[in-house]
Amino acid sequence: MQPVTMYTTAVCPYCIRAKQLLSSKGVSGINEIRIDLDPTEREKMMSITGRRTVPQIFIGDTHVGGFDDLAALNSAGKLDPLLAG
């Protein structure tokens, strides 16, 4: 299974929903990067993704986007193959 990295904050309902969806797919460990605790990580996230909102989700080296993007991938049947690598 591909590693999953998620830029997140402490109070983020979309982050919680993304974690729930990934957990339902068998993802047991998510590398969470808390941008509310480290402003340099927020700047890094913005420079990599071009986005300011959380979550920002990476599966392996692929930037998925936010929760809506993750859910759309799942609905299209493309999330499982991406997670499998």
Beta strands, then each sheet from edge to edge (+ up, - down):
strand 1: 4-8
strand 2: 30-34
strand 3: 56-59
strand 4: 62-65
sheet 1: 2+ 1+ 3- 4+
end
